[in-house]
Amino acid sequence: MEQVNILVIGAGAVGLSIAHALAAEFEDVVVAEQEESFGRHTSSRNSEVIHSGIYYPQGSRKTELCVRGNNMLYAYCAQHDIPHRRCGKLVVATDAAELPALRELHDNGVRNGVAGLELLDSEACKQRVPQVCAVAGLWAPSTGILDTHTYMKRLADQAEQRGAFIVYDMRAQSIERDGDGWVVRFANGEVFCANVLVNAGGLFCGEVARMAGLDLEQRGLAIHWCKGEYYKTTKLDNIPHLIYPLPDPSGTFLGIHLTINLAGEVRFGPNAWYIDDIDYRFEERWLDEFHSAVNRYLVVDRDDLMPDDVGIRPKLQGPGDGFRDFHIALDAPRLVNLMGIESPGLTASPAIAQEALEMVRGIM
Ligand SMILES: Cc1cc2nc3c(=O)[nH]c(=O)nc-3n(C[C@H](O)[C@H](O)[C@H](O)COP(=O)(O)OP(=O)(O)OC[C@H]3O[C@@H](n4cnc5c(N)ncnc54)[C@H](O)[C@@H]3O)c2cc1C
């Protein structure tokens, strides 16, 4: 049996960010990842957007950690040569009936402390993005994009330079309390005994939490998987900013938006529907929905939309539920438990790591 100080389960952006922060202060930090390298799930299947924090309720963890994470992530990218761009985003109202919702989004962003928000008329929207059709817009200059793979690579390399170990092909398959700590058995037969356990299992955080003995139904922490697809097009270029419709009123997702990557390539998505199994196959049955959603704010031919990526969100919000926040808590002695780290989890990852660090300081 291997004795370790802190065991982080999961090498996505959040697990790596936590290991990076912990390794600066604690010895013997180990990250165990079931796949053969980092970031094979949600952290490499997302929009790569550095969010500003306009959407979530004031005082929520999502708001607080997103607004803080936004600044921290830009600073980390600048310091460590991670490709990124503060390109800004335009949220558009496409008919007059959407104007109250647009103003409410602006006011919510202001309440959340997001800097630089500006309401624009139709002409000012066109000046920002000549191709866009909108009656009004909300300009959010602190939104940006980053190269997520390089971000995770830097975190992994620096965590290791600070003395952490990241071990791959290690799937935790049972977890038991042992005195003050935890015994974790892996599918390959390895057994680790840890003083502190961190659940950063992303899509599989529910499985990890159940193994550690938590009754998720009783705690209201059951995880729901929600899939989303992206379509790309090569017919649009020189789009300078991200373009979003108003968010879905159910709060399930942000609406089928347009993102650009660092090479200027354009894609649309993700949409959102709940699923029972993790399955990354592209289904293509939503093409018409995509075409009409996109054409409300931009003209694109149906034939010019090509299947691209697929991602799955680990949500605490089930079908028909209202807003659910990130859950980051000491749910059992010496267990830092992270559940429902969906969007804006990538943006928030440095602030989430700070939060986990403070929890571990409180334990050790
Ligand atoms: C479609 C989509 C778009 C999004 N867009 C954005 C965006 O633009 N901006 C933003 O800020 N956020 C966005 N997000 C959210 C963001 O991607 C996630 O919040 C973030 O990547 C979560 O990182 P994570 O490390 O918690 O999870 P993951 O990346 O899923 O990592 C968890 C890791 O744990 C490992 N693991 C799980 N169980 C075990 C086990 N038993 N043993 C060992 N290892 C295990 C998994 O293999 C995995 O590598 C989006 C999400 C989706 C799905």
The ligand as a Gaussian input file, in Angstrom:
#p B3LYP/6-31G(d) Opt

LIG

0 1
 C      -20.138000      21.524000     -23.837000
 C      -19.447000      22.253000     -22.718000
 C      -18.997000      23.553000     -22.918000
 C      -18.360000      24.239000     -21.863000
 N      -17.842000      25.478000     -22.105000
 C      -17.166000      26.118000     -21.132000
 C      -16.575000      27.383000     -21.377000
 O      -16.580000      27.883000     -22.490000
 N      -15.970000      28.021000     -20.345000
 C      -15.923000      27.497000     -19.089000
 O      -15.425000      28.152000     -18.190000
 N      -16.421000      26.255000     -18.849000
 C      -17.016000      25.554000     -19.840000
 N      -17.506000      24.302000     -19.613000
 C      -17.285000      23.692000     -18.312000
 C      -15.860000      23.166000     -18.167000
 O      -15.442000      22.502000     -19.328000
 C      -15.817000      22.223000     -16.952000
 O      -16.389000      22.875000     -15.838000
 C      -14.406000      21.825000     -16.585000
 O      -13.698000      21.363000     -17.724000
 C      -14.482000      20.729000     -15.533000
 O      -13.198000      20.247000     -15.277000
 P      -13.021000      19.024000     -14.310000
 O      -11.565000      18.865000     -14.104000
 O      -13.899000      19.202000     -13.116000
 O      -13.675000      17.779000     -15.068000
 P      -13.080000      16.821000     -16.212000
 O      -12.381000      17.552000     -17.254000
 O      -14.217000      15.936000     -16.637000
 O      -12.015000      15.959000     -15.439000
 C      -12.353000      14.973000     -14.499000
 C      -11.330000      13.864000     -14.614000
 O      -11.553000      12.910000     -13.585000
 C      -11.225000      11.649000     -14.098000
 N      -11.874000      10.633000     -13.275000
 C      -13.198000      10.528000     -13.009000
 N      -13.438000       9.455000     -12.228000
 C      -12.240000       8.876000     -11.967000
 C      -11.852000       7.732000     -11.217000
 N      -12.749000       6.934000     -10.608000
 N      -10.531000       7.439000     -11.124000
 C       -9.602000       8.235000     -11.755000
 N       -9.937000       9.298000     -12.507000
 C      -11.236000       9.628000     -12.620000
 C      -11.780000      11.697000     -15.534000
 O      -11.207000      10.725000     -16.370000
 C      -11.439000      13.109000     -15.943000
 O      -10.210000      13.212000     -16.616000
 C      -18.158000      23.596000     -20.618000
 C      -18.589000      22.277000     -20.448000
 C      -19.210000      21.604000     -21.485000
 C      -19.633000      20.184000     -21.297000

